[in-house]
Amino acid sequence: MRIGRQQERQDQHGQQVRLGKALVGGGCVAALGFVPSMAMAAPGSGVSGTVVAKGTSTGKLKVKTPKGRTDVTFRTITVEPGGSTGWHTHSGQVIAVVKSGTLTRTLDDCSVEVMAAGTSFIEPSGAHRPHIGRNLGAEPVVLWVAYLLPEGSALSDDADVVDRGAKK
């Protein structure tokens, strides 16, 4: 059938039927059948939710899941004043929200990011991307973290200290 042209045929009683009008009319009737059911949708019941942390990124977050099956783990991490995570890596991406305090992160290129409460960030994956988080403030840093790791992977792996004098 060509678009914009109506084709005619004769039905079994010899009457002509315009297929285009019949199809459009039938589609409208079918669509109207869905409207009342959508308007009558019942709200959920017996369900509650609590926002435990919310953070806004400083730019786009590029989330990449591992190839194959992915373990998704949620964790609360507290870094006491003067504490650090130690240099480490992840085998998959980690999405974090700073719930309270200020986390100072040093990345594999020796750049430093200061993440205040209410911010979010992604820690990259791979043994070639070591990083460390430090609490240089007077109050505990509380992080809410989601790990997207290959099935069976450790949450993190220890890494050597990045040599700040090394050229990259």
Disulfide bonds with the S-S distance in Angstrom:
none
